[in-house]
C-alpha cells in the first residue's frame, strides 16, 4: 500500500485548508463540466477525499463512486449530508479496481502529482481506461510547474502568502519532484504539512494517455474553458477511450 500523507491529523484540517477552492466560484464550474461529460452515465473520482467535488456532482443527479487511499478522509465525507450515497473503495488510485464501468473518470486539484513516480502515473491512466466505457472520458485538473519563475540554482518557490497561509514548493528538478509545504493558521495556531509530489507536463500526460489507449480531445486553461496557452498556470485536460 502506498504511503498515506492524508491520514490524521492532516485529514482533520483538510477542509479548513482549502481556502478559495471550497468556494462555489471554484466548485460550480468544475461540476458543470463534469456533469456535462458524464451525461447519463455514472462517474468515478480518483482520490475522492472529503467529497468537495463528488457531493455537488451527485446532487446534480450523476451517480458518483470514488477511490480513496485515506480512510480518515472518507470518514469526513461520510459525516457530510449526502456522504452516505457515495460508494468509496479504499485503496490506491493507480491500481484499485471497482466492479463497474463509467462514462467519466476524473482526478482534480493536482492529485495526479500524489503519485510520485512516472510508472505510477502511467498505471493511473491505465486504471482509468480500465474503468471507462467505450467513448468514456478521463479528466485531469493539474497545475503547470513554475520552473520558469525559479531562478538558476534556487529550489524554493512561494506560491501563496496570506495572513492565514504560506505555501512554498521545494523543487527537485533532477527527479521531476517537489515537496509542497503548507503553513496554515487554524483556530489561532499554525500547522505545517509537507507533501511530496511528482510534477508532470501536458505532453507527458498525453503520452501516458496514449499508452493507456486514450487520446486527447480537449485542453483548457481552467474549468471555464478558457484557451490553454503558454501563459496558463494550470490546465483541465480530457482524454477519450475510443468507441
N, C-alpha and C positions, 0 to 999 in steps of 0.2 A: 504494500500500500504506500502511495506517495506521502511524503511528509505534509502534515496539515498545519498551515500557518494561520488558519482562521477558526481555531477552536477557542475555548475560553482562555483568557478574558477578552481576546480580540473580538469574538462574536458579540459579546455583551456591549461593545462600543460601536459596532459596525454601522448601525442605522444613524447614530449620532454623528458619525464622521463623514456622512455622505454629503453634507453641505448642500449646494445648489442642485446636486444630482438627485436629491429627494423631492425637488420642486416639480409641480405639474408641468412647468415650462420645459423641463428636461425629459420627463417621463412620457407625456402625451404624444409628442412627435414620434418617438420610438414605437410606442404601442400602435399608433396609426399605421405605420409602415408594416409592422409585423402582422397586424390583423389583416391587412390587405394581402400580404404574401401568403398567409396561411389559408385564406379563402374559406372554403367549407371544411377544411381538414384540421386535424389536431397539430399541436406544436410541441416540441421538446426543447427545453432550455438546458444547456450545459452550464454547470456552476450556477444553479438557480438561487443560491444564497437565501436571503430572508424574504424573497418574493417581490423586490422592488418593481420588476417588470412583469413577472408571471401573474401576480394577483390582478393588476388592472387589465392585462390581456385576457385573463379568464373572465373578468367582468364584462368584456366585450362579446362574450359568447364563444371564444376559442377554447376548446379543451386543451389544457396545458399539463404536461408532465415534466419532471425535472430529474437531473442527475446532480448530486452534490457530495463533495468529499467530507464536509464538516457536519456532523450531527448537531453540533451546537447552533449552527446557522439555521438548520432545518427546524430545530425546536422553536426558534423565534418566528419562523414562517408559520408554524402550526398555531402559535399564540395569536396570530392576527385574524381579523374577520375574513372568512373565506379560505383561510390557510389549509383547512382540513380537506378541501376539494382538490388540492394539488398533490398528485401522487409522485413521491420522490424516491428514487433509488440512491442509496448511499454508496458512493464509490468514485473512482477516478474517471473523469470525463473522456480521457483518452482510450479507455478500454472497457468501461462498464456498459453492458447492453441491457435494454429493456425489451420486453416481448411485445413489440408493436412497431409499426412504421408510421411515418409522419409526412405531412406536406411541407413542414417547416422545422428546421433545427436552427437554433440561434445561440449566440455567445456574445455577450455585451460587456462594455465598460472595461476594456483592456484585458479581459480574463484569459485570453489565449496566451498571454505572457506568463501566467502562473505555471504553465508547462515550460520548464527551464532548459529543455534540450530540443534541438531540431527534430530528433527522432520522435519525441513525444508529441510535438506539434503536428508532424506528419500523421501520426497514428490518430490524433484527434480528428483530422479531416477524414480519414478512412472510417472512423467510428461514426461520424456524421453521415457519410454516404451510406453506410450500412443501415442507418435508421430511416433513410429517405425513401419515399415512394418515387416511382419514375416521374420525372418532371418536378420533383420537390426542390426546395431551395435551402441553402445553408447561408446564414448571415453572421458576419462578424463585425463588431464595432471595436476599433482599436486606434490608439494614437500613433503618430509618426515620431520616431525618435528625434530628439532635439540636438542631434550631433552637430548641425551647422552652427548652433549657438554655443558650442563648447569650445573654448579657446584651446590651442595646442598645449598639450601637457596637463590640462585640467581634467578632473574626473567628476566634479560635482556641479549640479545644475539645480537652482531653486526654481520650482515650477508653481509654487503657490505660497503666498505670505499674507495672512490676515491677522487680526487680533486674537483669533482662536485657533489658528492652524498655520503650521510651517511645513511645507513639503519639499524635500530635497531628493533628487535622483542621483545615485552614485553609479557611474557608468564603468563598465569593463569592456572597452572597445575591441580587445583581442578576442574574447569569447562571446561577444554579442550579448552581454548580460548587463543587468543593473540591479541595484538594491534600492527600493523606494522607501525612504524614511519619512515618517509622519509624526510630527509633534502636534497633539491635539489637546485643547483645553476643554475639559468637560467637568461641570459642577465645581469650577474653581481650581481644578488640579490638571496638571499637564501629564499626558500619557504619550509614550513613544512606542510605535510599532514599525518594524522594518521587515519588508517582504522582498524576496528575490524574484526577479522576472527575467525572461528572455525576450528582448525586443526583436521585432520582425518587420521586414519591409513588404510593401504591397506586392511587388513582383515575386518575392519568395512565397507569399501566401498563394498567389496564382499557381505557382509550380506545385505546391502541396495539394491544391485542389485538383490539378491535372493528374497527379499521381493517384488520387482517390477516384478518378473517373468523372470529375465535375469540371465545368467551365464557367468563367466569369460572365455575368450578364449585366451587372450594374455596379458602379462605384461612385459614391457621392462623398462630398466633404462633410456631411452630417446627416442627421435624420430628417432635416428639412429638404433634403435632396439638392442642396447647393452643389455646383460643379466641383469636382475634385481637381485641384491644381497643384502646382509646385509649392504654393504657399499654404496649403491645407495643413493643419496641425493634427488632424485625425481623419479617419475615413470609415464609412459604412460600405461593406462590400457584400455582394450577393452572387453566389455560385449556384449553378443548376445541375442536377443529375439528369442526364438525357432521358427523354421519354422513350 
